Amino acid sequence: MNGVLVAFAVIGVLIGAGYFSARFGLVAVAQGPTLNRIAFYIFSPALLFSVLAKTSVDNLFSPVIVVILISSLATALIFILLSRIFFRRNLSDTTVGVAASIYLNSNNIGLPISLFVIGDLSYYAPVLMMQIILFLPILLGILEASKGKVTSVKKIILGTLLNPLIIASVLGFLVSLNHVVLPEVVIQPLTTMGAAAVPLLLFAYGISLRGQKVFHAEGDRPVSITGTVLKALVMPAIALVVGAAVFHLPPHQLFAAVILTSLPTAQNMYTYASVYKAEIFAVRDVVFTTTIVSLPLMFFIAAIMAA
């Protein structure tokens, strides 16, 4: 469990650095969105390309990834139904709410969790690639369309494909798929740039916490609580039921599926919410609360399923 603790310590320190930098006036709270845009358009594409280019795709369609996909889609459907009935949010708000409920923090926490808790890295790459290649284009495509400037399917597809995150992800996937080994002079600068993405995202997230309270906005509270419950409890429960009752996964694969669906919401969901100005406070709350509760939840799952 040391790797998990280290991963959460890194997250806590970086978020804390951002918060206290804003608290003591080293940076202004208004500078947070600028840092988000820098991370979104410059450093994150470098990270996505460098990670995917070096990731094997051999186990992309394992039973574990199918269970995670089903649990993600089922959780997304539940959020959409609740939003339709109770929240009545617009398209962009609903889309970001769905993403906050299902998009796993695979980049930052997924690797140490896979290595030290599951003890097998073969499940990590498919989850990462599923989110980047499948979920991310859909998310960004809907958000681009919801801005009101896109008027046709052709423009929606074009706007999505021209997004730097999508371009970097597709290129990285193609490099990995064709087993291309890039020279160090190409991959190392991108890897170094990509290494700045997560710290910058976490630092900007910490800045956003200055002067804010979790679940403080009454209008956002239903979405915040719903997203937290769906991500932290419902999604792993669906994975457990589907993996055991439908796919009859062996114990280790079932454990991997449940643990991976217990990962907290990815911090970059707050970045997307900020860039597209959709459910910013609710997504921030979901990221924060799921990050806090995920570690004890994983300890509980490990204790129960390893027994």
C-alpha positions, -999 to 999 in steps of 0.1 A, spaced: 0 0 0 30 23 2 27 32 -35 -10 43 -29 0 64 0 28 81 -19 4 88 -48 -21 104 -25 7 123 -7 18 138 -40 -17 149 -48 -23 164 -14 10 183 -14 4 198 -49 -32 207 -41 -20 222 -8 7 241 -26 -18 257 -49 -42 265 -21 -16 281 2 0 300 -27 -34 316 -32 -40 319 6 -8 339 11 -11 359 -21 17 344 -41 -8 338 -69 -42 353 -75 -73 331 -76 -81 346 -109 -49 331 -123 -62 296 -118 -82 294 -151 -51 306 -170 -30 278 -156 -58 254 -165 -57 265 -201 -19 262 -203 -22 226 -189 -51 218 -212 -36 231 -245 1 226 -240 13 201 -214 -16 176 -213 -12 167 -251 25 161 -245 16 138 -216 -11 119 -234 11 113 -265 42 102 -245 22 78 -223 2 62 -251 32 59 -274 49 37 -248 18 17 -238 12 -18 -251 -23 -24 -266 -21 -62 -265 -46 -65 -236 -70 -38 -248 -101 -61 -249 -96 -81 -217 -127 -91 -197 -117 -66 -170 -119 -37 -194 -153 -49 -207 -166 -49 -171 -152 -14 -165 -168 -2 -197 -202 -16 -188 -201 -2 -153 -190 32 -167 -219 33 -192 -244 21 -166 -233 48 -141 -235 74 -169 -270 64 -177 -280 67 -141 -267 102 -139 -284 112 -171 -317 99 -158 -313 117 -125 -304 149 -143 -333 146 -166 -358 140 -138 -344 162 -109 -316 185 -120 -328 196 -155 -293 207 -165 -284 217 -201 -263 196 -224 -229 208 -214 -236 207 -176 -251 172 -179 -221 160 -200 -195 173 -175 -216 158 -147 -215 124 -163 -178 127 -169 -172 136 -132 -192 105 -123 -173 80 -144 -139 94 -156 -112 76 -136 -80 92 -123 -59 67 -143 -30 90 -152 -20 100 -117 -33 73 -92 -40 45 -116 -4 34 -121 6 30 -84 -28 15 -76 -22 -11 -104 13 -18 -94 11 -19 -56 -26 -28 -49 -35 -50 -78 0 -62 -85 -5 -63 -122 1 -35 -147 -17 -53 -176 -51 -38 -166 -38 -2 -164 -31 5 -201 -65 -6 -214 -83 17 -189 -61 46 -198 -66 41 -235 -104 35 -232 -108 68 -216 -86 87 -239 -96 70 -272 -133 65 -265 -146 87 -236 -125 118 -242 -135 124 -278 -172 119 -270 -169 143 -240 -150 170 -260 -172 166 -290 -204 172 -270 -188 202 -252 -177 217 -285 -212 213 -300 -228 227 -269 -209 260 -273 -234 270 -300 -208 277 -326 -209 243 -342 -239 238 -366 -233 205 -383 -221 170 -377 -192 176 -399 -181 206 -379 -186 188 -346 -163 159 -358 -138 184 -372 -138 205 -340 -133 174 -319 -105 160 -341 -86 193 -341 -86 194 -303 -49 190 -293 -57 164 -267 -74 142 -294 -46 147 -319 -20 138 -293 -40 107 -282 -46 94 -317 -10 98 -327 2 81 -295 -22 53 -300 -10 48 -336 26 48 -325 19 21 -299 -3 1 -323 24 -1 -349 51 -8 -324 71 23 -335 101 30 -312 106 68 -313 142 81 -308 150 97 -275 155 131 -291 118 130 -300 101 113 -270 122 127 -242 113 164 -247 76 154 -249 79 133 -218 95 161 -199 67 185 -210 41 160 -201 55 156 -166 45 192 -159 8 185 -168 -4 167 -137 14 190 -112 1 221 -130 -35 207 -130 -33 199 -93 -17 232 -85 -45 251 -104 -71 229 -86 -56 239 -53 -59 275 -62 -96 270 -70 -102 258 -34 -92 292 -19 -122 308 -3 -145 279 -13 -164 253 7 -173 218 -4 -210 216 -13 -213 253 -5 -236 263 -34 -271 251 -29 -278 250 -66 -248 228 -72 -252 205 -42 -275 179 -57 -251 174 -86 -221 173 -63 -236 147 -40 -250 126 -68 -217 126 -87 -197 116 -56 -221 88 -46 -221 74 -82 -184 75 -86 -173 63 -52 -200 37 -45 -223 29 -74 -197 24 -101 -176 -1 -81 -208 -19 -70 -219 -23 -106 -185 -36 -115 -186 -62 -87 -221 -74 -97 -214 -75 -135 -179 -90 -131 -191 -118 -107 -226 -126 -120 -223 -119 -157 -187 -125 -166 -177 -149 -138 -143 -133 -135 -117 -152 -115 -110 -135 -81 -79 -115 -92 -96 -101 -123 -127 -92 -103 -106 -75 -77 -88 -55 -104 -121 -44 -119 -136 -33 -86 -104 -15 -75 -100 3 -108 -136 15 -108 -129 28 -72 -104 53 -85 -114 89 -78 -126 113 -105 -97 126 -126 -86 162 -118 -86 171 -154 -124 169 -153 -122 202 -133 -100 216 -161 -126 207 -188 -154 221 -166 -134 253 -162 -124 257 -199 -160 250 -211 -177 269 -181 -199 240 -172 -207 228 -136 -174 242 -124 -181 241 -87 -200 208 -87 -172 190 -106 -146 206 -82 -165 191 -53 -168 157 -69 -130 156 -76 -122 167 -41 -146 144 -22 -139 113 -43 -101 119 -39 -106 120 -2 -128 89 2 -112 67 -24 -81 56 -4 -101 43 27 -126 28 2 -98 9 -15 -84 -3 18 -119 -16 27 -123 -34 -7 -88 -49 -4 -95 -61 31 -128 -77 21 -119 -92 -13 -85 -105 -1 -101 -123 28 
